[in-house]
Amino acid sequence: MAFVDLSHTLEEGMITYQGLPAPLICDFLSREASKQHYAEGTTFQIGKIEMVSNTGTYIDTPFHRFAHGKDLSEIDLAALADLDAVLLRIPVSTQRAIDRPVFENIPLRGKAVLVHTGWSRYWRTDQYFTGHPFLTASAATYLKEQGATLVGIDSLNIDNIADGARPVHTTLLGAGILIVEHLCNLDRLPLSGFRFTAVPVKVKGMGTFPVRAFAKLNV
């Protein structure tokens, strides 16, 4: 087996989405301060992080969009881990709005569907926040009809953010189809024949959280 890490690294001060604060990462207990608690030569570090849940590469559960939808603590591991997956390559130079036809004639039922646009190349630059690729409402409806389990994209948002409507989030999360945004390294994956995992912390009353997303390849 070979593993491909598909997650961005969380770092102090990084901006995932304009208007949301960057994470604060620091020591709660530093190694130096820990010396007073342990035997000589024994030190520990306990970290502290303050962040919004939409930070880095993260997953959206139905609770993110719907008050009565399943939250992070209620999602079965079978919907998050070791999923049969397919990849679609849609270069951003080709089209910004990714519509239904690109998904047709591809087996989608029960699969994690990952959309590789190449937009992750702009991560941590101003370009990342402007003109990003997204799925159309029609594409989301088709993914729902075909029984996809999860949909991921290496872009700022799976929806067009030009207005306040979020039809892709509404359709997919309304059907219990999980969403992973801000993926990276999708260029290292084949189109099929790999497994996908994106597991968040099990938190009650929260709909989004960073994940360590990765693919498992047979080599």
N, CA, C and O of each residue as an XYZ file, in Angstrom:
876
protein
N       0.833     -1.189      0.000
C       0.000      0.000      0.000
C       0.878      1.254      0.000
O       1.973      1.262      0.563
N       0.383      2.298     -0.634
C       1.019      3.614     -0.575
C      -0.045      4.621     -0.170
O      -1.203      4.500     -0.570
N       0.339      5.602      0.615
C      -0.600      6.611      1.094
C      -0.243      7.974      0.508
O       0.932      8.328      0.404
N      -1.273      8.736      0.127
C      -1.081     10.093     -0.374
C      -1.850     11.047      0.531
O      -3.072     10.948      0.644
N      -1.155     11.950      1.161
C      -1.769     12.931      2.049
C      -2.466     13.993      1.204
O      -1.843     14.615      0.344
N      -3.740     14.195      1.446
C      -4.539     15.134      0.658
C      -4.962     16.354      1.475
O      -5.883     17.075      1.091
N      -4.286     16.583      2.606
C      -4.665     17.655      3.520
C      -3.618     18.757      3.562
O      -2.418     18.495      3.483
N      -4.089     19.995      3.688
C      -3.193     21.108      3.963
C      -2.767     21.073      5.426
O      -3.527     20.628      6.287
N      -1.577     21.532      5.702
C      -1.081     21.628      7.076
C      -1.675     22.844      7.771
O      -1.659     23.943      7.217
N      -2.197     22.661      8.973
C      -2.690     23.792      9.761
C      -1.503     24.522     10.376
O      -0.663     23.913     11.040
N      -1.442     25.828     10.150
C      -0.337     26.622     10.658
C      -0.848     27.909     11.296
O      -1.888     28.446     10.916
N      -0.092     28.381     12.267
C      -0.402     29.644     12.920
C      -0.565     30.757     11.883
O       0.308     30.948     11.037
N      -1.680     31.492     11.944
C      -1.867     32.673     11.098
C      -2.416     32.419      9.709
O      -2.682     33.377      8.983
N      -2.600     31.155      9.303
C      -3.061     30.898      7.943
C      -4.550     31.214      7.797
O      -5.339     30.989      8.715
N      -4.918     31.738      6.632
C      -6.314     32.060      6.333
C      -6.848     31.014      5.359
O      -6.292     30.817      4.279
N      -7.929     30.348      5.752
C      -8.572     29.366      4.885
C      -9.640     30.022      4.023
O      -9.787     29.702      2.844
N     -10.385     30.946      4.626
C     -11.543     31.558      3.974
C     -11.613     33.009      4.448
O     -11.696     33.264      5.649
N     -11.580     33.950      3.521
C     -11.575     35.361      3.902
C     -12.794     35.701      4.762
O     -13.920     35.318      4.444
N     -12.551     36.419      5.846
C     -13.603     36.768      6.779
C     -13.623     35.882      8.007
O     -14.239     36.232      9.014
N     -12.952     34.731      7.937
C     -12.829     33.844      9.092
C     -11.436     33.990      9.689
O     -10.465     34.140      8.947
N     -11.319     33.948     11.007
C     -10.010     34.173     11.628
C      -9.046     33.023     11.404
O      -9.450     31.878     11.201
N      -7.774     33.350     11.444
C      -6.718     32.344     11.349
C      -6.598     31.594     12.679
O      -6.969     32.134     13.721
N      -6.095     30.378     12.659
C      -5.913     29.651     13.915
C      -4.786     30.242     14.754
O      -3.795     30.744     14.224
N      -4.954     30.174     16.060
C      -3.913     30.553     17.010
C      -3.361     29.264     17.603
O      -4.097     28.511     18.242
N      -2.086     29.005     17.402
C      -1.463     27.764     17.848
C      -0.316     28.116     18.789
O       0.583     28.871     18.419
N      -0.344     27.577     19.993
C       0.680     27.936     20.976
C       0.804     26.824     22.019
O       0.121     25.803     21.940
N       1.677     27.038     22.985
C       1.815     26.119     24.107
C       0.782     26.442     25.180
O       0.587     27.606     25.529
N       0.129     25.422     25.696
C      -0.601     25.567     26.948
C       0.381     25.318     28.094
O       0.396     26.027     29.100
N       1.197     24.286     27.899
C       2.300     24.001     28.813
C       3.559     23.801     27.983
O       3.641     22.855     27.198
N       4.521     24.664     28.144
C       5.763     24.553     27.374
C       6.682     23.520     28.020
O       6.479     23.135     29.171
N       7.671     23.083     27.293
C       8.625     22.124     27.843
C       9.394     22.738     29.023
O       9.663     22.079     30.027
N       9.733     24.007     28.866
C      10.449     24.675     29.946
C       9.605     24.740     31.214
O      10.089     24.458     32.311
N       8.329     25.117     31.050
C       7.444     25.234     32.220
C       7.142     23.870     32.837
O       6.879     23.768     34.035
N       7.181     22.820     32.010
C       6.848     21.485     32.525
C       7.914     20.922     33.450
O       7.655     19.960     34.174
N       9.110     21.504     33.440
C      10.201     20.968     34.256
C       9.858     20.938     35.738
O      10.338     20.077     36.475
N       9.021     21.888     36.176
C       8.685     21.953     37.600
C       7.721     20.846     38.029
O       7.510     20.641     39.224
N       7.137     20.136     37.069
C       6.142     19.109     37.382
C       6.691     17.681     37.315
O       6.054     16.756     37.819
N       7.867     17.487     36.700
C       8.367     16.140     36.445
C       9.800     15.976     36.941
O      10.461     16.938     37.331
N      10.248     14.754     36.913
C      11.608     14.472     37.343
C      12.613     15.137     36.417
O      12.305     15.452     35.268
N      13.810     15.343     36.929
C      14.850     16.006     36.138
C      15.103     15.237     34.832
O      15.253     14.015     34.831
N      15.144     15.977     33.742
C      15.359     15.370     32.427
C      14.090     14.924     31.735
O      14.140     14.453     30.598
N      12.945     15.064     32.400
C      11.655     14.663     31.821
C      10.818     15.906     31.559
O      10.474     16.631     32.493
N      10.486     16.159     30.291
C       9.661     17.321     29.934
C       8.551     16.903     28.980
O       8.656     15.900     28.274
N       7.492     17.692     28.977
C       6.378     17.463     28.069
C       5.914     18.801     27.497
O       6.146     19.859     28.082
N       5.256     18.730     26.346
C       4.603     19.896     25.762
C       3.139     19.578     25.588
O       2.790     18.526     25.053
N       2.265     20.485     26.041
C       0.834     20.385     25.798
C       0.436     21.603     24.980
O       0.602     22.740     25.420
N      -0.084     21.357     23.797
C      -0.408     22.445     22.889
C      -1.801     23.000     23.104
O      -2.646     22.385     23.754
N      -2.018     24.160     22.549
C      -3.328     24.811     22.598
C      -3.609     25.397     21.216
O      -2.737     26.011     20.603
N      -4.833     25.200     20.737
C      -5.221     25.761     19.447
C      -6.593     26.405     19.575
O      -7.507     25.846     20.180
N      -6.716     27.583     18.998
C      -8.005     28.276     18.934
C      -8.304     28.529     17.468
O      -7.516     29.179     16.780
N      -9.438     28.022     16.975
C      -9.731     28.155     15.555
C     -11.222     27.983     15.307
O     -11.938     27.403     16.123
N     -11.676     28.493     14.174
C     -13.020     28.165     13.712
C     -12.951     26.783     13.071
O     -11.884     26.339     12.648
N     -14.083     26.115     13.005
C     -14.077     24.733     12.519
C     -13.826     24.622     11.020
O     -13.412     23.566     10.540
N     -14.069     25.694     10.277
C     -13.776     25.702      8.836
C     -12.352     26.189      8.623
O     -12.129     27.307      8.158
N     -11.403     25.350      8.966
C      -9.988     25.697      8.879
C      -9.240     24.580      8.177
O      -9.437     23.406      8.490
N      -8.391     24.931      7.240
C      -7.610     23.930      6.520
C      -8.487     23.064      5.642
O      -9.489     23.534      5.102
N      -8.121     21.815      5.496
C      -8.932     20.835      4.768
C      -9.972     20.298      5.739
O      -9.618     19.669      6.737
N     -11.257     20.538      5.460
C     -12.288     20.170      6.432
C     -13.477     19.483      5.777
O     -13.682     19.544      4.565
N     -14.250     18.826      6.634
C     -15.435     18.114      6.173
C     -16.692     18.859      6.603
O     -16.738     19.435      7.690
N     -17.703     18.846      5.754
C     -19.029     19.381      6.072
C     -19.985     18.207      6.281
O     -20.077     17.314      5.440
N     -20.689     18.219      7.402
C     -21.737     17.236      7.668
C     -23.090     17.924      7.525
O     -23.137     19.152      7.449
N     -24.182     17.180      7.485
C     -25.499     17.807      7.315
C     -25.816     18.911      8.335
O     -26.520     19.862      7.999
N     -25.315     18.805      9.563
C     -25.591     19.811     10.590
C     -25.044     21.191     10.207
O     -25.546     22.211     10.677
N     -24.031     21.219      9.367
C     -23.472     22.482      8.890
C     -24.529     23.323      8.179
O     -24.518     24.551      8.265
N     -25.429     22.658      7.486
C     -26.466     23.344      6.701
C     -27.851     23.258      7.337
O     -28.665     24.170      7.192
N     -28.111     22.163      8.039
C     -29.456     21.907      8.553
C     -29.432     21.695     10.066
O     -28.656     20.884     10.572
N     -30.277     22.421     10.777
C     -30.292     22.381     12.239
C     -30.533     20.986     12.786
O     -30.042     20.646     13.862
N     -31.288     20.173     12.050
C     -31.600     18.830     12.535
C     -30.798     17.748     11.807
O     -31.093     16.560     11.939
N     -29.796     18.155     11.050
C     -28.961     17.185     10.355
C     -27.946     16.546     11.280
O     -27.722     17.035     12.387
N     -27.338     15.474     10.848
C     -26.333     14.776     11.650
C     -25.087     15.649     11.830
O     -24.598     16.263     10.882
N     -24.590     15.689     13.068
C     -23.369     16.444     13.332
C     -22.156     15.503     13.271
O     -22.292     14.331     12.919
N     -20.981     16.023     13.614
C     -19.751     15.246     13.519
C     -19.802     13.958     14.335
O     -19.264     12.931     13.922
N     -20.448     14.018     15.487
C     -20.479     12.858     16.379
C     -21.416     11.764     15.892
O     -21.353     10.631     16.368
N     -22.285     12.100     14.944
C     -23.312     11.154     14.512
C     -23.015     10.497     13.169
O     -23.789      9.658     12.710
N     -21.918     10.862     12.541
C     -21.569     10.278     11.245
C     -20.876      8.942     11.453
O     -19.891      8.855     12.187
N     -21.383      7.913     10.814
C     -20.802      6.584     10.929
C     -19.436      6.547     10.260
O     -19.239      7.153      9.206
N     -18.502      5.845     10.865
C     -17.162      5.736     10.289
C     -17.184      5.134      8.883
O     -16.293      5.404      8.077
N     -18.195      4.325      8.590
C     -18.294      3.716      7.260
C     -18.490      4.754      6.168
O     -18.232      4.479      4.996
N     -18.952      5.965      6.548
C     -19.147      7.045      5.575
C     -17.924      7.951      5.472
O     -17.906      8.887      4.673
N     -16.902      7.671      6.281
C     -15.734      8.547      6.360
C     -14.423      7.857      5.994
O     -13.490      8.509      5.526
N     -14.347      6.569      6.200
C     -13.064      5.876      6.118
C     -13.053      4.750      5.100
O     -14.020      4.002      4.956
N     -11.930      4.650      4.396
C     -11.676      3.547      3.460
C     -12.774      3.420      2.412
O     -13.274      2.328      2.144
N     -13.140      4.559      1.824
C     -14.194      4.590      0.814
C     -13.635      4.287     -0.569
O     -12.559      4.766     -0.925
N     -14.350      3.506     -1.336
C     -14.022      3.340     -2.749
C     -14.181      4.703     -3.413
O     -15.180      5.383     -3.178
N     -13.231      5.114     -4.228
C     -13.233      6.493     -4.724
C     -12.917      6.578     -6.211
O     -12.278      5.698     -6.787
N     -13.389      7.671     -6.813
C     -13.058      7.995     -8.201
C     -12.616      9.453     -8.249
O     -13.009     10.266     -7.412
N     -11.803      9.760     -9.232
C     -11.275     11.109     -9.403
C     -11.651     11.644    -10.777
O     -11.568     10.934    -11.779
N     -12.069     12.911    -10.809
C     -12.316     13.597    -12.077
C     -11.332     14.754    -12.195
O     -11.181     15.552    -11.270
N     -10.667     14.837    -13.337
C      -9.735     15.940    -13.557
C     -10.418     16.998    -14.424
O     -10.737     16.761    -15.589
N     -10.632     18.169    -13.827
C     -11.279     19.276    -14.521
C     -10.370     20.497    -14.397
O     -10.564     21.303    -13.487
N      -9.384     20.662    -15.281
C      -8.462     21.793    -15.153
C      -9.209     23.115    -15.093
O     -10.126     23.349    -15.880
N      -8.823     23.979    -14.162
C      -9.518     25.244    -13.983
C      -9.458     26.097    -15.239
O     -10.331     26.935    -15.467
N      -8.444     25.890    -16.043
C      -8.327     26.657    -17.288
C      -9.404     26.255    -18.290
O      -9.690     26.988    -19.237
N     -10.002     25.069    -18.070
C     -11.020     24.562    -18.983
C     -12.389     25.160    -18.687
O     -13.067     25.641    -19.595
N     -12.793     25.132    -17.438
C     -14.092     25.653    -17.061
C     -14.126     25.922    -15.559
O     -13.522     25.194    -14.771
N     -14.835     26.971    -15.179
C     -14.966     27.311    -13.760
C     -16.171     26.615    -13.144
O     -16.078     26.059    -12.050
N     -17.304     26.642    -13.844
C     -18.523     25.987    -13.387
C     -18.498     24.540    -13.859
O     -18.556     24.280    -15.060
N     -18.414     23.602    -12.933
C     -18.314     22.180    -13.255
C     -19.721     21.603    -13.260
O     -20.358     21.484    -12.213
N     -20.199     21.248    -14.438
C     -21.603     20.896    -14.616
C     -21.812     19.382    -14.712
O     -20.858     18.605    -14.740
N     -23.044     19.002    -14.759
C     -23.476     17.600    -14.757
C     -22.770     16.714    -15.787
O     -22.353     15.612    -15.431
N     -22.614     17.141    -17.051
C     -22.060     16.228    -18.058
C     -20.715     15.603    -17.708
O     -20.434     14.483    -18.135
N     -19.877     16.298    -16.942
C     -18.557     15.731    -16.644
C     -18.660     14.511    -15.729
O     -17.721     13.717    -15.657
N     -19.776     14.351    -15.034
C     -19.958     13.226    -14.132
C     -20.691     12.056    -14.776
O     -20.725     10.956    -14.225
N     -21.273     12.296    -15.939
C     -22.039     11.256    -16.594
C     -21.139     10.139    -17.118
O     -19.986     10.376    -17.479
N     -21.670      8.937    -17.155
C     -20.954      7.750    -17.635
C     -19.790      7.345    -16.735
O     -18.878      6.639    -17.164
N     -19.831      7.803    -15.472
C     -18.833      7.410    -14.478
C     -19.570      6.720    -13.331
O     -20.562      7.260    -12.843
N     -19.124      5.560    -12.889
C     -19.792      4.890    -11.766
C     -19.613      5.690    -10.483
O     -18.486      5.890    -10.029
N     -20.713      6.148     -9.896
C     -20.658      7.034     -8.732
C     -21.290      6.438     -7.481
O     -20.993      6.881     -6.371
N     -22.146      5.452     -7.640
C     -22.907      4.949     -6.500
C     -21.992      4.356     -5.429
O     -21.165      3.488     -5.706
N     -22.163      4.845     -4.203
C     -21.391      4.351     -3.081
C     -19.954      4.809     -3.042
O     -19.154      4.277     -2.273
N     -19.613      5.791     -3.862
C     -18.211      6.205     -3.972
C     -17.960      7.615     -3.427
O     -18.851      8.463     -3.399
N     -16.727      7.828     -3.001
C     -16.236      9.181     -2.747
C     -15.808      9.743     -4.096
O     -14.987      9.147     -4.792
N     -16.364     10.884     -4.460
C     -16.092     11.502     -5.762
C     -15.217     12.725     -5.528
O     -15.665     13.703     -4.930
N     -13.984     12.678     -5.991
C     -13.040     13.769     -5.786
C     -12.843     14.532     -7.084
O     -12.632     13.934     -8.139
N     -12.913     15.857     -7.003
C     -12.803     16.710     -8.187
C     -11.483     17.466     -8.130
O     -11.256     18.302     -7.255
N     -10.620     17.147     -9.088
C      -9.293     17.765     -9.156
C      -9.308     18.903    -10.174
O      -9.413     18.668    -11.378
N      -9.204     20.128     -9.686
C      -9.187     21.300    -10.563
C      -7.808     21.941    -10.661
O      -7.536     22.706    -11.586
N      -6.941     21.625     -9.704
C      -5.628     22.262     -9.655
C      -5.616     23.570     -8.886
O      -4.581     24.228     -8.783
N      -6.785     23.951     -8.339
C      -6.866     25.244     -7.635
C      -6.007     25.279     -6.376
O      -5.642     26.361     -5.916
N      -5.680     24.139     -5.818
C      -4.868     24.112     -4.591
C      -3.482     24.699     -4.791
O      -2.785     24.985     -3.817
N      -3.073     24.882     -6.037
C      -1.767     25.503     -6.288
C      -1.719     26.932     -5.758
O      -0.640     27.476     -5.522
N      -2.901     27.542     -5.569
C      -2.963     28.924     -5.103
C      -3.116     29.043     -3.592
O      -3.264     30.146     -3.065
N      -3.082     27.912     -2.896
C      -3.261     27.910     -1.440
C      -2.316     28.909     -0.772
O      -1.126     28.951     -1.082
N      -2.850     29.705      0.136
C      -2.122     30.721      0.891
C      -1.619     31.858      0.013
O      -0.601     32.486      0.306
N      -2.360     32.116     -1.085
C      -2.132     33.304     -1.899
C      -3.468     34.011     -2.061
O      -4.518     33.414     -1.824
N      -3.439     35.278     -2.464
C      -4.681     36.028     -2.672
C      -5.521     35.428     -3.793
O      -6.748     35.527     -3.771
N      -4.863     34.803     -4.778
C      -5.573     34.214     -5.910
C      -6.556     33.131     -5.453
O      -7.592     32.927     -6.085
N      -6.237     32.449     -4.375
C      -7.070     31.343     -3.900
C      -8.504     31.778     -3.622
O      -9.429     30.975     -3.742
N      -8.696     33.036     -3.252
C     -10.003     33.520     -2.820
C     -10.856     34.111     -3.948
O     -12.001     34.502     -3.719
N     -10.314     34.174     -5.139
C     -11.018     34.842     -6.235
C     -11.134     33.941     -7.461
O     -10.138     33.391     -7.932
N     -12.354     33.795     -7.972
C     -12.543     33.077     -9.231
C     -12.351     31.580     -9.147
O     -11.933     30.956    -10.123
N     -12.646     30.992     -8.007
C     -12.407     29.563     -7.813
C     -13.418     28.707     -8.600
O     -14.529     29.161     -8.873
N     -13.041     27.486     -8.959
C     -13.988     26.560     -9.608
C     -14.975     25.993     -8.599
O     -14.691     25.916     -7.404
N     -16.154     25.594     -9.107
C     -17.219     25.112     -8.231
C     -18.137     24.176     -9.006
O     -18.086     24.120    -10.235
N     -18.970     23.447     -8.288
C     -19.970     22.589     -8.921
C     -21.262     23.363     -9.130
O     -21.575     24.274     -8.364
N     -22.002     23.008    -10.152
C     -23.305     23.622    -10.393
C     -24.391     22.882     -9.611
O     -24.181     21.774     -9.117
N     -25.546     23.521     -9.514
C     -26.686     22.881     -8.853
C     -27.080     21.606     -9.577
O     -27.448     20.618     -8.941
N     -27.007     21.620    -10.889
C     -27.357     20.446    -11.687
C     -26.400     19.290    -11.418
O     -26.817     18.135    -11.342
N     -25.125     19.605    -11.275
C     -24.140     18.568    -10.971
C     -24.426     17.941     -9.612
O     -24.337     16.723     -9.452
N     -24.771     18.777     -8.633
C     -25.082     18.269     -7.296
C     -26.293     17.345     -7.326
O     -26.301     16.302     -6.671
N     -27.308     17.727     -8.081
C     -28.501     16.891     -8.202
C     -28.152     15.540     -8.822
O     -28.647     14.504     -8.378
N     -27.308     15.551     -9.840
C     -26.910     14.303    -10.488
C     -26.118     13.410     -9.524
O     -26.339     12.200     -9.482
N     -25.205     13.996     -8.756
C     -24.436     13.226     -7.785
C     -25.354     12.599     -6.735
O     -25.145     11.466     -6.300
N     -26.361     13.354     -6.346
C     -27.359     12.825     -5.406
C     -28.121     11.666     -6.036
O     -28.269     10.610     -5.420
N     -28.602     11.857     -7.255
C     -29.382     10.822     -7.934
C     -28.576      9.543     -8.153
O     -29.122      8.440     -8.118
N     -27.288      9.702     -8.376
C     -26.435      8.546     -8.667
C     -25.892      7.875     -7.405
O     -25.213      6.852     -7.490
N     -26.187      8.445     -6.238
C     -25.837      7.773     -4.991
C     -24.406      7.911     -4.531
O     -23.870      6.989     -3.916
N     -23.757      9.055     -4.814
C     -22.417      9.297     -4.280
C     -22.475      9.339     -2.755
O     -23.483      9.746     -2.177
N     -21.405      8.924     -2.118
C     -21.340      8.906     -0.654
C     -20.740     10.192     -0.101
O     -21.162     10.693      0.941
N     -19.758     10.711     -0.808
C     -19.005     11.891     -0.380
C     -18.500     12.595     -1.628
O     -18.200     11.947     -2.631
N     -18.405     13.921     -1.573
C     -17.862     14.685     -2.699
C     -16.799     15.627     -2.164
O     -17.041     16.372     -1.214
N     -15.630     15.595     -2.770
C     -14.531     16.460     -2.345
C     -13.997     17.280     -3.498
O     -14.122     16.890     -4.659
N     -13.396     18.429     -3.173
C     -12.850     19.309     -4.194
C     -11.621     20.043     -3.652
O     -11.541     20.323     -2.456
N     -10.679     20.350     -4.519
C      -9.459     21.055     -4.123
C      -9.604     22.557     -4.373
O      -8.726     23.180     -4.971
N     -10.701     23.124     -3.917
C     -11.034     24.513     -4.208
C     -11.512     25.211     -2.942
O     -11.720     24.577     -1.908
N     -11.683     26.529     -3.040
C     -12.136     27.339     -1.914
C     -13.504     26.919     -1.413
O     -13.755     26.910     -0.208
N     -14.398     26.569     -2.344
C     -15.758     26.208     -1.968
C     -16.352     25.337     -3.062
O     -16.068     25.544     -4.242
N     -17.164     24.377     -2.688
C     -17.801     23.524     -3.683
C     -18.935     24.257     -4.385
O     -19.382     23.835     -5.452
N     -19.410     25.366     -3.786
C     -20.450     26.221     -4.360
C     -19.846     27.490     -4.943
O     -18.738     27.894     -4.591
N     -20.594     28.099     -5.832
C     -20.293     29.450     -6.278
C     -20.657     30.401     -5.136
O     -21.777     30.345     -4.628
N     -19.735     31.268     -4.726
C     -20.007     32.157     -3.597
C     -20.338     33.573     -4.050
O     -20.257     34.517     -3.264
N     -20.709     33.721     -5.309
C     -21.033     35.043     -5.835
C     -22.272     35.635     -5.178
O     -22.443     36.853     -5.148
N     -23.140     34.764     -4.649
C     -24.322     35.239     -3.934
C     -24.505     34.387     -2.688
O     -23.653     33.556     -2.374
N     -25.592     34.581     -1.986
C     -25.818     33.866     -0.739
C     -26.395     32.478     -0.894
O     -26.531     31.757      0.094
N     -26.738     32.086     -2.104
C     -27.291     30.741     -2.329
C     -26.170     29.707     -2.259
O     -25.048     29.970     -2.690
N     -26.471     28.561     -1.727
C     -25.512     27.463     -1.671
C     -26.217     26.172     -2.099
O     -26.419     25.277     -1.279
N     -26.590     26.072     -3.379
C     -27.380     24.925     -3.826
C     -26.662     23.585     -3.722
O     -27.303     22.560     -3.493
N     -25.344     23.579     -3.887
C     -24.613     22.312     -3.822
C     -24.585     21.792     -2.386
O     -24.846     20.615     -2.137
N     -24.267     22.680     -1.451
C     -24.321     22.285     -0.041
C     -25.723     21.809      0.334
O     -25.879     20.794      1.014
N     -26.728     22.537     -0.106
C     -28.103     22.200      0.245
C     -28.506     20.836     -0.290
O     -29.090     20.028      0.432
N     -28.197     20.582     -1.549
C     -28.574     19.311     -2.169
C     -27.799     18.136     -1.587
O     -28.390     17.126     -1.207
N     -26.480     18.266     -1.516
C     -25.669     17.142     -1.053
C     -25.876     16.864      0.436
O     -26.151     15.727      0.818
N     -25.750     17.878      1.270
C     -25.906     17.657      2.711
C     -27.334     17.265      3.057
O     -27.567     16.509      4.001
N     -28.292     17.782      2.288
C     -29.683     17.395      2.505
C     -29.930     15.925      2.239
O     -30.857     15.331      2.790
N     -29.093     15.337      1.389
C     -29.197     13.907      1.075
C     -28.243     13.066      1.922
O     -28.128     11.857      1.718
N     -27.556     13.711      2.878
C     -26.616     12.983      3.721
C     -25.288     12.695      3.050
O     -24.531     11.840      3.509
N     -24.996     13.407      1.960
C     -23.739     13.233      1.235
C     -22.721     14.223      1.799
O     -22.929     15.434      1.721
N     -21.641     13.728      2.356
C     -20.639     14.566      2.997
C     -19.821     15.331      1.966
O     -19.693     14.906      0.818
N     -19.269     16.466      2.389
C     -18.472     17.325      1.516
C     -17.109     17.558      2.159
O     -17.027     17.820      3.359
N     -16.043     17.465      1.374
C     -14.704     17.829      1.837
C     -14.170     18.911      0.909
O     -14.120     18.731     -0.308
N     -13.771     20.037      1.495
C     -13.250     21.170      0.716
C     -11.782     21.423      1.061
O     -11.300     21.004      2.113
N     -11.083     22.112      0.162
C      -9.675     22.483      0.343
C      -8.753     21.263      0.344
O      -7.794     21.206      1.114
N      -9.042     20.301     -0.509
C      -8.127     19.177     -0.674
C      -6.874     19.635     -1.416
O      -6.845     20.731     -1.976
N      -5.859     18.809     -1.418
C      -4.637     19.104     -2.171
C      -4.004     17.785     -2.616
O      -4.423     16.709     -2.191
N      -3.002     17.883     -3.468
C      -2.248     16.716     -3.966
C      -3.091     15.732     -4.770
O      -2.722     14.566     -4.907
N      -4.219     16.195     -5.302
C      -5.037     15.290     -6.108
C      -4.362     14.905     -7.418
O      -4.753     13.924     -8.051
N      -3.361     15.661     -7.826
C      -2.607     15.330     -9.039
C      -1.810     14.031     -8.877
O      -1.331     13.469     -9.861
N      -1.672     13.559     -7.646
C      -0.897     12.347     -7.386
C      -1.754     11.083     -7.395
O      -1.260      9.985     -7.139
N      -3.047     11.250     -7.694
C      -3.959     10.106     -7.652
C      -4.309      9.612     -9.049
O      -4.302     10.392    -10.002
N      -4.617      8.320     -9.180
C      -5.171      7.792    -10.435
C      -6.651      8.146    -10.504
O      -7.206      8.678     -9.542
N      -7.279      7.864    -11.605
C      -8.697      8.176    -11.769
C      -9.603      7.232    -10.981
O     -10.737      7.587    -10.658
N      -9.116      6.051    -10.674
C      -9.907      5.072     -9.913
C      -8.957      4.070     -9.284
O      -7.742      4.145     -9.463
N      -9.534      3.124     -8.540
C      -8.711      2.078     -7.947
C      -7.991      2.501     -6.684
O      -6.943      1.941     -6.363
N      -8.523      3.478     -5.955
C      -7.914      3.888     -4.690
C      -9.012      4.062     -3.647
O     -10.194      4.134     -3.984
N      -8.615      4.129     -2.387
C      -9.536      4.311     -1.268
C      -9.299      5.686     -0.647
O      -8.177      6.192     -0.644
N     -10.371      6.284     -0.120
C     -10.295      7.644      0.425
C     -10.788      7.661      1.867
O     -11.784      7.023      2.206
N     -10.078      8.398      2.703
C     -10.446      8.558      4.102
C     -10.355     10.025      4.502
O      -9.399     10.715      4.149
N     -11.360     10.496      5.244
C     -11.349     11.864      5.782
C     -12.129     11.841      7.093
O     -13.347     12.021      7.100
N     -11.434     11.622      8.186
C     -12.090     11.448      9.487
C     -11.821     12.655     10.384
O     -10.663     12.998     10.627
N     -12.882     13.303     10.879
C     -12.728     14.427     11.800
C     -12.794     13.964     13.258
O     -13.065     12.797     13.544
N     -12.544     14.890     14.156
C     -12.753     14.625     15.583
C     -14.252     14.452     15.831
O     -15.075     15.083     15.167
N     -14.595     13.600     16.784
C     -15.994     13.285     17.087
C     -16.545     14.325     18.076
O     -16.458     14.152     19.291
N     -17.118     15.414     17.522
C     -17.593     16.533     18.336
C     -19.113     16.636     18.261
O     -19.692     16.608     17.175
N     -19.750     16.753     19.413
C     -21.198     16.917     19.467
C     -21.562     18.378     19.210
O     -20.921     19.286     19.740
N     -22.604     18.600     18.387
C     -23.107     19.948     18.162
C     -22.276     20.794     17.225
O     -22.339     22.022     17.285
N     -21.490     20.161     16.353
C     -20.680     20.892     15.377
C     -20.800     20.202     14.026
O     -20.840     18.974     13.952
N     -20.858     20.992     12.959
C     -21.087     20.416     11.642
C     -19.892     20.348     10.731
O     -19.940     19.664      9.708
N     -18.800     21.047     11.074
C     -17.597     21.025     10.240
C     -16.374     20.876     11.131
O     -16.394     21.247     12.305
N     -15.301     20.324     10.552
C     -14.053     20.214     11.313
C     -12.928     19.787     10.367
O     -13.177     19.080      9.391
N     -11.687     20.216     10.651
C     -10.554     19.763      9.847
C     -10.416     18.244      9.876
O     -10.753     17.587     10.861
N      -9.912     17.707      8.770
C      -9.675     16.273      8.657
C      -8.247     16.014      8.193
O      -7.615     16.886      7.596
N      -7.754     14.844      8.463
C      -6.544     14.342      7.819
C      -7.031     13.452      6.675
O      -7.240     12.251      6.844
N      -7.201     14.064      5.527
C      -7.690     13.333      4.362
C      -6.524     12.657      3.662
O      -5.450     13.241      3.510
N      -6.748     11.405      3.232
C      -5.675     10.720      2.514
C      -6.255      9.638      1.605
O      -7.387      9.187      1.780
N      -5.457      9.249      0.652
C      -5.821      8.168     -0.265
C      -4.880      6.991     -0.030
O      -3.709      7.165      0.308
N      -5.413      5.812     -0.215
C      -4.636      4.584     -0.114
C      -4.601      3.944     -1.496
O      -5.639      3.620     -2.073
N      -3.395      3.767     -2.013
C      -3.216      3.223     -3.355
C      -2.676      1.801     -3.290
O      -1.910      1.461     -2.389
N      -3.073      0.985     -4.235
C      -2.465     -0.326     -4.406
C      -1.279     -0.192     -5.337
O      -1.435      0.232     -6.482
N      -0.103     -0.544     -4.868
C       1.095     -0.426     -5.702
C       1.832     -1.759     -5.789
O       2.866     -1.851     -6.450
